[in-house]
Amino acid sequence: DTDRALVLLEEYCKKLRKPEEQQLKKAIRKVMGIFKSSLFQALLGSFTKKATRHGTISHPSLPAAVAYDVLGCPKD
């Protein structure tokens, strides 16, 4: 879910303290802003409904899956 993805991204951002990491931190903050936007939420809801109906995805937690992949976190 989007909330879990935001938590993961926020935790990762807190670890980015070096000057050379600030550009990455800024980019992650932009992604977080997109995840929080009502447009993204509406599109994600529409995509999830259609994909679930057609059997293309079995789990509606797309934002969290993306965050796990980007951050290299193990999926529990």
RODRENKE-69866 format. One record per residue (C-alpha): residue in one letter; x negated, y negated, z negated; residue number from 1. Coordinates in pm, whole numbers, plus 50000, padded with zeros to 5 digits. Example, Ala and Ser with C-alpha at 12.3 -4.5 7.8 and 13.67 -1.06 7.14 Angstrom:
<recs>
+---+-------+-------+-------+-----+
! r !     u !     v !     w !   k !
+---+-------+-------+-------+-----+
! A ! 48770 ! 50450 ! 49220 !   1 !
! S ! 48633 ! 50106 ! 49286 !   2 !
+---+-------+-------+-------+-----+
</recs>
This chain:
<recs>
+---+-------+-------+-------+-----+
! r !     u !     v !     w !   k !
+---+-------+-------+-------+-----+
! D ! 50000 ! 50000 ! 50000 !   1 !
! T ! 49898 ! 49641 ! 50050 !   2 !
! D ! 49868 ! 49569 ! 49680 !   3 !
! R ! 49615 ! 49849 ! 49635 !   4 !
! A ! 49415 ! 49726 ! 49935 !   5 !
! L ! 49409 ! 49376 ! 49789 !   6 !
! V ! 49286 ! 49507 ! 49454 !   7 !
! L ! 49006 ! 49701 ! 49626 !   8 !
! L ! 48903 ! 49404 ! 49836 !   9 !
! E ! 48909 ! 49171 ! 49536 !  10 !
! E ! 48690 ! 49410 ! 49335 !  11 !
! Y ! 48446 ! 49431 ! 49625 !  12 !
! C ! 48437 ! 49050 ! 49660 !  13 !
! K ! 48343 ! 49014 ! 49294 !  14 !
! K ! 48028 ! 49217 ! 49365 !  15 !
! L ! 47919 ! 48987 ! 49647 !  16 !
! R ! 47700 ! 48729 ! 49474 !  17 !
! K ! 47390 ! 48697 ! 49689 !  18 !
! P ! 47369 ! 48400 ! 49927 !  19 !
! E ! 47340 ! 48632 ! 50228 !  20 !
! E ! 47666 ! 48805 ! 50125 !  21 !
! Q ! 47876 ! 48489 ! 50122 !  22 !
! Q ! 47970 ! 48512 ! 50489 !  23 !
! L ! 48103 ! 48864 ! 50431 !  24 !
! K ! 48287 ! 48745 ! 50121 !  25 !
! K ! 48450 ! 48466 ! 50323 !  26 !
! A ! 48558 ! 48715 ! 50592 !  27 !
! I ! 48706 ! 48951 ! 50332 !  28 !
! R ! 48898 ! 48661 ! 50177 !  29 !
! K ! 49046 ! 48588 ! 50522 !  30 !
! V ! 49158 ! 48950 ! 50552 !  31 !
! M ! 49312 ! 48927 ! 50206 !  32 !
! G ! 49503 ! 48617 ! 50316 !  33 !
! I ! 49634 ! 48806 ! 50616 !  34 !
! F ! 49742 ! 49100 ! 50401 !  35 !
! K ! 49932 ! 48856 ! 50176 !  36 !
! S ! 50109 ! 48681 ! 50464 !  37 !
! S ! 50478 ! 48740 ! 50516 !  38 !
! L ! 50418 ! 48795 ! 50889 !  39 !
! F ! 50175 ! 49080 ! 50820 !  40 !
! Q ! 50416 ! 49234 ! 50570 !  41 !
! A ! 50700 ! 49220 ! 50822 !  42 !
! L ! 50489 ! 49371 ! 51100 !  43 !
! L ! 50357 ! 49641 ! 50871 !  44 !
! G ! 50708 ! 49729 ! 50758 !  45 !
! S ! 50826 ! 49754 ! 51117 !  46 !
! F ! 50525 ! 49962 ! 51221 !  47 !
! T ! 50559 ! 50194 ! 50923 !  48 !
! K ! 50929 ! 50256 ! 50989 !  49 !
! K ! 50872 ! 50330 ! 51358 !  50 !
! A ! 50566 ! 50547 ! 51302 !  51 !
! T ! 50731 ! 50745 ! 51023 !  52 !
! R ! 51041 ! 50799 ! 51239 !  53 !
! H ! 50827 ! 50928 ! 51526 !  54 !
! G ! 50605 ! 51140 ! 51299 !  55 !
! T ! 50288 ! 50949 ! 51395 !  56 !
! I ! 50191 ! 50879 ! 51035 !  57 !
! S ! 50273 ! 51071 ! 50725 !  58 !
! H ! 50170 ! 50811 ! 50468 !  59 !
! P ! 50286 ! 50447 ! 50467 !  60 !
! S ! 49974 ! 50321 ! 50285 !  61 !
! L ! 49800 ! 50178 ! 50592 !  62 !
! P ! 49641 ! 49867 ! 50429 !  63 !
! A ! 49492 ! 50072 ! 50146 !  64 !
! A ! 49358 ! 50329 ! 50393 !  65 !
! V ! 49193 ! 50051 ! 50592 !  66 !
! A ! 49039 ! 49904 ! 50278 !  67 !
! Y ! 48910 ! 50247 ! 50171 !  68 !
! D ! 48751 ! 50299 ! 50512 !  69 !
! V ! 48595 ! 49951 ! 50526 !  70 !
! L ! 48455 ! 49975 ! 50174 !  71 !
! G ! 48351 ! 50339 ! 50203 !  72 !
! C ! 48554 ! 50437 ! 49898 !  73 !
! P ! 48657 ! 50797 ! 49835 !  74 !
! K ! 49029 ! 50852 ! 49888 !  75 !
! D ! 49186 ! 51000 ! 49573 !  76 !
+---+-------+-------+-------+-----+
</recs>
